[in-house]
Amino acid sequence: MKNSRRQRLAHSAWALIAALAYMALLHRVSSIPGKVELPGAVDFVYFSLTPAIQNLLHIPAFAVLAVLWSHALPKSPGGAVAVLLLTGGYGAYDEWYQLGVFGRYGSLSDWALDLFGALVGIALYRYLAARTHSLG
């Protein structure tokens, strides 16, 4: 029993590290200026996408973040609310941060897509967790 508790704590710690690392990755992507003279490979791929596609990428990006937080936090209704607050709060911060990045802008519509992505991620995680639990 003691070993099982220790394993759960270690698993939660790694899930927390994964969520924070992914937030750092999202921050790096948000730091890419809007206009660059000699873009690198990542910048080229990112800027070759139309603005509409770039906006829609908020949904899967924040769905992944919500799944990672869902994995790290307690599996309860309160945990789902915490995931939504953390993911949505990070989305709000991200939009605010982009106001200071050359050639980028923050917008409420992007934040709404972040929130929608968070809800998709929470729903997907809960669905897969329930399905996995019912199978075994």
CYANA upper distance limits for C-alpha pairs under 8 A (distance plus 0.5 A):
  1 MET  CA      5 ARG  CA      6.88
  2 LYS  CA      6 ARG  CA      6.81
  3 ASN  CA      7 GLN  CA      6.64
  4 SER  CA      8 ARG  CA      6.75
  5 ARG  CA      9 LEU  CA      6.73
  6 ARG  CA     10 ALA  CA      6.65
  7 GLN  CA     11 HIS  CA      6.51
  8 ARG  CA     12 SER  CA      6.57
  9 LEU  CA     13 ALA  CA      6.60
 10 ALA  CA     14 TRP  CA      6.80
 11 HIS  CA     15 ALA  CA      6.70
 12 SER  CA     16 LEU  CA      6.59
 12 SER  CA     71 HIS  CA      7.87
 12 SER  CA     72 ALA  CA      5.47
 12 SER  CA     73 LEU  CA      7.81
 13 ALA  CA     17 ILE  CA      6.74
 13 ALA  CA     72 ALA  CA      7.72
 14 TRP  CA     18 ALA  CA      6.64
 14 TRP  CA     72 ALA  CA      8.38
 15 ALA  CA     19 ALA  CA      6.77
 15 ALA  CA     68 LEU  CA      7.00
 15 ALA  CA     69 TRP  CA      7.89
 15 ALA  CA     71 HIS  CA      6.65
 15 ALA  CA     72 ALA  CA      5.24
 16 LEU  CA     20 LEU  CA      6.75
 16 LEU  CA     68 LEU  CA      8.07
 16 LEU  CA     69 TRP  CA      7.44
 16 LEU  CA     72 ALA  CA      5.67
 17 ILE  CA     21 ALA  CA      6.50
 18 ALA  CA     22 TYR  CA      6.60
 18 ALA  CA     68 LEU  CA      7.34
 19 ALA  CA     23 MET  CA      6.76
 19 ALA  CA     65 LEU  CA      6.84
 19 ALA  CA     68 LEU  CA      5.67
 19 ALA  CA     69 TRP  CA      6.37
 19 ALA  CA     72 ALA  CA      8.24
 20 LEU  CA     24 ALA  CA      6.83
 21 ALA  CA     25 LEU  CA      6.85
 22 TYR  CA     26 LEU  CA      6.74
 22 TYR  CA     65 LEU  CA      7.41
 23 MET  CA     27 HIS  CA      6.64
 23 MET  CA     65 LEU  CA      7.84
 24 ALA  CA     28 ARG  CA      6.75
 25 LEU  CA     29 VAL  CA      6.87
 26 LEU  CA     30 SER  CA      6.66
 27 HIS  CA     31 SER  CA      6.72
 27 HIS  CA     94 ASP  CA      7.57
 28 ARG  CA     32 ILE  CA      7.40
 30 SER  CA     94 ASP  CA      7.60
 30 SER  CA     97 TYR  CA      8.39
 30 SER  CA     98 GLN  CA      6.85
 31 SER  CA     98 GLN  CA      7.64
 31 SER  CA    101 VAL  CA      6.80
 32 ILE  CA     43 ASP  CA      7.79
 32 ILE  CA    101 VAL  CA      8.03
 33 PRO  CA    101 VAL  CA      6.42
 33 PRO  CA    102 PHE  CA      5.61
 33 PRO  CA    103 GLY  CA      6.03
 33 PRO  CA    104 ARG  CA      6.80
 34 GLY  CA    101 VAL  CA      8.20
 34 GLY  CA    102 PHE  CA      6.56
 34 GLY  CA    103 GLY  CA      4.28
 34 GLY  CA    104 ARG  CA      5.50
 35 LYS  CA    102 PHE  CA      7.98
 35 LYS  CA    103 GLY  CA      6.17
 39 PRO  CA     43 ASP  CA      5.78
 39 PRO  CA     44 PHE  CA      6.09
 40 GLY  CA     44 PHE  CA      6.47
 41 ALA  CA     45 VAL  CA      6.84
 42 VAL  CA     46 TYR  CA      6.64
 43 ASP  CA     47 PHE  CA      6.43
 44 PHE  CA     48 SER  CA      6.44
 45 VAL  CA     49 LEU  CA      7.40
 46 TYR  CA     54 GLN  CA      8.21
 49 LEU  CA     53 ILE  CA      6.63
 49 LEU  CA     54 GLN  CA      6.77
 50 THR  CA     54 GLN  CA      6.74
 51 PRO  CA     55 ASN  CA      6.60
 52 ALA  CA     56 LEU  CA      6.78
 53 ILE  CA     57 LEU  CA      6.71
 54 GLN  CA     58 HIS  CA      7.82
 55 ASN  CA    110 ASP  CA      6.96
 55 ASN  CA    113 LEU  CA      8.17
 56 LEU  CA     60 PRO  CA      8.38
 56 LEU  CA    113 LEU  CA      7.75
 57 LEU  CA     61 ALA  CA      6.61
 58 HIS  CA     62 PHE  CA      6.47
 58 HIS  CA    110 ASP  CA      7.50
 58 HIS  CA    113 LEU  CA      6.30
 58 HIS  CA    114 ASP  CA      5.94
 58 HIS  CA    117 GLY  CA      7.27
 59 ILE  CA     63 ALA  CA      6.47
 59 ILE  CA    113 LEU  CA      6.11
 59 ILE  CA    114 ASP  CA      6.26
 59 ILE  CA    115 LEU  CA      8.46
 59 ILE  CA    116 PHE  CA      6.89
 59 ILE  CA    117 GLY  CA      4.42
 59 ILE  CA    118 ALA  CA      7.98
 59 ILE  CA    120 VAL  CA      8.39
 60 PRO  CA     64 VAL  CA      6.58
 60 PRO  CA    117 GLY  CA      6.41
 61 ALA  CA     65 LEU  CA      7.09
 61 ALA  CA    114 ASP  CA      8.37
 61 ALA  CA    117 GLY  CA      7.65
 62 PHE  CA     66 ALA  CA      6.60
 62 PHE  CA     87 THR  CA      7.45
 62 PHE  CA     91 GLY  CA      8.34
 62 PHE  CA    114 ASP  CA      6.01
 62 PHE  CA    115 LEU  CA      8.01
 62 PHE  CA    117 GLY  CA      5.41
 62 PHE  CA    118 ALA  CA      5.82
 62 PHE  CA    121 GLY  CA      7.83
 63 ALA  CA     67 VAL  CA      6.70
 63 ALA  CA    114 ASP  CA      8.44
 63 ALA  CA    117 GLY  CA      4.87
 63 ALA  CA    118 ALA  CA      5.23
 63 ALA  CA    119 LEU  CA      7.60
 63 ALA  CA    120 VAL  CA      6.22
 63 ALA  CA    121 GLY  CA      4.40
 63 ALA  CA    122 ILE  CA      7.82
 64 VAL  CA     68 LEU  CA      6.74
 64 VAL  CA    118 ALA  CA      8.39
 64 VAL  CA    121 GLY  CA      6.64
 65 LEU  CA     69 TRP  CA      6.74
 65 LEU  CA     87 THR  CA      7.17
 65 LEU  CA    118 ALA  CA      7.76
 65 LEU  CA    121 GLY  CA      8.00
 66 ALA  CA     70 SER  CA      6.39
 66 ALA  CA     83 VAL  CA      6.58
 66 ALA  CA     84 LEU  CA      7.68
 66 ALA  CA     87 THR  CA      6.51
 66 ALA  CA    117 GLY  CA      8.32
 66 ALA  CA    118 ALA  CA      5.62
 66 ALA  CA    119 LEU  CA      8.17
 66 ALA  CA    121 GLY  CA      5.56
 66 ALA  CA    122 ILE  CA      6.36
 67 VAL  CA     71 HIS  CA      6.66
 67 VAL  CA    121 GLY  CA      5.63
 67 VAL  CA    122 ILE  CA      6.59
 67 VAL  CA    124 LEU  CA      8.14
 67 VAL  CA    125 TYR  CA      6.24
 68 LEU  CA     72 ALA  CA      6.87
 69 TRP  CA     73 LEU  CA      6.52
 69 TRP  CA     83 VAL  CA      6.27
 69 TRP  CA     87 THR  CA      8.41
 70 SER  CA     74 PRO  CA      7.99
 70 SER  CA     75 LYS  CA      7.76
 70 SER  CA     79 GLY  CA      7.77
 70 SER  CA     80 ALA  CA      7.36
 70 SER  CA     83 VAL  CA      6.59
 70 SER  CA    122 ILE  CA      7.21
 70 SER  CA    125 TYR  CA      7.40
 71 HIS  CA     75 LYS  CA      8.47
 71 HIS  CA    125 TYR  CA      8.45
 73 LEU  CA     79 GLY  CA      6.39
 73 LEU  CA     83 VAL  CA      8.09
 74 PRO  CA     78 GLY  CA      8.38
 74 PRO  CA     79 GLY  CA      5.63
 75 LYS  CA     79 GLY  CA      6.23
 75 LYS  CA     80 ALA  CA      7.81
 76 SER  CA     80 ALA  CA      6.87
 77 PRO  CA     81 VAL  CA      6.88
 78 GLY  CA     82 ALA  CA      6.68
 79 GLY  CA     83 VAL  CA      6.65
 80 ALA  CA     84 LEU  CA      6.76
 80 ALA  CA    122 ILE  CA      7.28
 81 VAL  CA     85 LEU  CA      6.67
 82 ALA  CA     86 LEU  CA      6.50
 83 VAL  CA     87 THR  CA      6.40
 83 VAL  CA    118 ALA  CA      8.40
 83 VAL  CA    122 ILE  CA      8.08
 84 LEU  CA     88 GLY  CA      6.14
 84 LEU  CA     89 GLY  CA      8.47
 84 LEU  CA    115 LEU  CA      8.04
 84 LEU  CA    118 ALA  CA      6.68
 84 LEU  CA    119 LEU  CA      7.56
 84 LEU  CA    122 ILE  CA      8.29
 85 LEU  CA     89 GLY  CA      6.06
 86 LEU  CA     90 TYR  CA      6.53
 87 THR  CA     91 GLY  CA      6.67
 87 THR  CA    114 ASP  CA      8.34
 87 THR  CA    115 LEU  CA      7.90
 87 THR  CA    118 ALA  CA      6.71
 88 GLY  CA     92 ALA  CA      6.73
 88 GLY  CA    111 TRP  CA      8.14
 88 GLY  CA    114 ASP  CA      7.10
 88 GLY  CA    115 LEU  CA      5.89
 88 GLY  CA    118 ALA  CA      7.46
 89 GLY  CA     93 TYR  CA      6.73
 90 TYR  CA     94 ASP  CA      6.48
 91 GLY  CA     95 GLU  CA      6.74
 91 GLY  CA    111 TRP  CA      6.31
 91 GLY  CA    114 ASP  CA      6.27
 91 GLY  CA    115 LEU  CA      7.91
 92 ALA  CA     96 TRP  CA      6.74
 92 ALA  CA    111 TRP  CA      6.53
 93 TYR  CA     97 TYR  CA      6.47
 94 ASP  CA     98 GLN  CA      6.75
 94 ASP  CA    106 GLY  CA      8.21
 95 GLU  CA     99 LEU  CA      7.39
 95 GLU  CA    105 TYR  CA      7.76
 95 GLU  CA    106 GLY  CA      4.67
 95 GLU  CA    107 SER  CA      6.72
 95 GLU  CA    108 LEU  CA      8.39
 95 GLU  CA    110 ASP  CA      7.90
 95 GLU  CA    111 TRP  CA      7.20
 96 TRP  CA    100 GLY  CA      8.27
 96 TRP  CA    106 GLY  CA      6.27
 97 TYR  CA    101 VAL  CA      7.67
 97 TYR  CA    106 GLY  CA      7.98
 98 GLN  CA    104 ARG  CA      6.17
 98 GLN  CA    105 TYR  CA      5.80
 98 GLN  CA    106 GLY  CA      5.86
 99 LEU  CA    104 ARG  CA      6.89
 99 LEU  CA    105 TYR  CA      5.32
 99 LEU  CA    106 GLY  CA      5.92
100 GLY  CA    104 ARG  CA      8.10
100 GLY  CA    105 TYR  CA      8.27
101 VAL  CA    105 TYR  CA      7.91
106 GLY  CA    110 ASP  CA      7.70
107 SER  CA    111 TRP  CA      6.94
108 LEU  CA    112 ALA  CA      6.59
109 SER  CA    113 LEU  CA      6.83
110 ASP  CA    114 ASP  CA      6.75
111 TRP  CA    115 LEU  CA      6.74
112 ALA  CA    116 PHE  CA      6.65
113 LEU  CA    117 GLY  CA      6.53
114 ASP  CA    118 ALA  CA      6.70
115 LEU  CA    119 LEU  CA      6.79
116 PHE  CA    120 VAL  CA      6.72
117 GLY  CA    121 GLY  CA      6.59
118 ALA  CA    122 ILE  CA      6.65
119 LEU  CA    123 ALA  CA      6.58
120 VAL  CA    124 LEU  CA      6.48
121 GLY  CA    125 TYR  CA      6.51
122 ILE  CA    126 ARG  CA      6.62
123 ALA  CA    127 TYR  CA      6.50
124 LEU  CA    128 LEU  CA      6.59
125 TYR  CA    129 ALA  CA      6.44
126 ARG  CA    130 ALA  CA      6.53
127 TYR  CA    131 ARG  CA      6.60
128 LEU  CA    132 THR  CA      6.46
129 ALA  CA    133 HIS  CA      6.50
130 ALA  CA    134 SER  CA      6.59
131 ARG  CA    135 LEU  CA      6.74
132 THR  CA    136 GLY  CA      6.89
